[in-house]
Amino acid sequence: MRYYIFVISAVLIFVYITWRVLYNVYNDNKCVEEETLRDISTGKLKKYHRAYADVKRHLLSCKKCQARMYEIQHGKPIEDHLIE
């Protein structure tokens, strides 16, 4: 009986870990919404919030979101404001 409980526990742990890994991979590949980036930049989204940590982790690997965050914090380059 103990053996079956051990096996079932091991399978459940394996399934949970697999689910967490796949969940994190999927969420890391999704780009962050503009509003969320603004909330982090203005301090509306606090550091202890889970979404804050998820966005920060995503920003480490996504050049596109890094550029968008830079634009939010520092504004667009002057060339973007000039009329051709």
C-alpha positions as CSV (number, residue, x, y, z in Angstrom):
1,M,0.0,0.0,0.0
2,R,2.8,2.4,0.9
3,Y,4.4,1.7,-2.5
4,Y,1.3,2.8,-4.3
5,I,1.1,6.0,-2.3
6,F,4.7,6.7,-3.1
7,V,4.2,6.1,-6.8
8,I,1.1,8.2,-7.0
9,S,2.8,11.0,-5.1
10,A,5.8,10.9,-7.4
11,V,3.6,11.0,-10.5
12,L,1.6,14.0,-9.1
13,I,4.8,15.8,-8.3
14,F,6.1,15.1,-11.8
15,V,2.9,16.4,-13.4
16,Y,2.9,19.5,-11.3
17,I,6.5,20.4,-12.1
18,T,5.9,19.7,-15.8
19,W,2.9,22.0,-15.7
20,R,4.8,24.8,-14.0
21,V,7.7,24.6,-16.5
22,L,5.4,24.7,-19.5
23,Y,3.3,27.5,-17.9
24,N,6.4,29.6,-17.3
25,V,7.8,29.0,-20.8
26,Y,4.5,30.0,-22.4
27,N,4.2,33.2,-20.3
28,D,7.8,34.2,-20.8
29,N,7.2,34.1,-24.6
30,K,4.2,36.4,-24.4
31,C,5.0,40.1,-24.8
32,V,3.8,42.4,-22.0
33,E,0.9,44.8,-22.5
34,E,1.7,48.5,-22.8
35,E,-0.5,49.2,-19.8
36,T,1.4,46.8,-17.6
37,L,4.7,48.3,-18.6
38,R,3.3,51.8,-17.7
39,D,2.1,50.5,-14.4
40,I,5.6,49.2,-13.5
41,S,7.2,52.4,-14.8
42,T,4.9,54.7,-12.7
43,G,5.0,52.4,-9.6
44,K,1.3,51.4,-9.7
45,L,2.4,47.7,-9.9
46,K,4.3,47.0,-6.7
47,K,7.5,44.9,-6.5
48,Y,5.8,42.3,-4.2
49,H,3.1,41.5,-6.8
50,R,3.6,38.3,-8.8
51,A,2.9,40.1,-12.1
52,Y,5.9,42.5,-11.4
53,A,8.3,39.5,-11.1
54,D,6.8,37.9,-14.3
55,V,7.3,41.1,-16.3
56,K,10.8,41.7,-15.0
57,R,11.8,38.1,-15.9
58,H,10.3,38.6,-19.4
59,L,12.2,41.9,-19.8
60,L,15.5,40.1,-19.3
61,S,15.0,38.1,-22.5
62,C,12.8,40.3,-24.8
63,K,14.5,43.1,-26.7
64,K,11.2,44.3,-28.1
65,C,9.7,44.8,-24.6
66,Q,12.9,46.3,-23.4
67,A,12.7,48.9,-26.2
68,R,9.1,49.6,-25.4
69,M,9.9,50.1,-21.7
70,Y,12.7,52.4,-22.5
71,E,10.4,54.5,-24.7
72,I,7.8,54.7,-21.9
73,Q,10.5,55.8,-19.4
74,H,12.5,58.1,-21.6
75,G,10.1,59.1,-24.4
76,K,10.5,58.6,-28.1
77,P,13.5,59.7,-30.0
78,I,13.3,63.2,-31.4
79,E,13.4,61.8,-35.0
80,D,10.0,60.2,-34.4
81,H,8.5,63.6,-33.7
82,L,9.8,65.3,-36.8
83,I,7.6,65.7,-39.9
84,E,9.2,64.6,-43.1
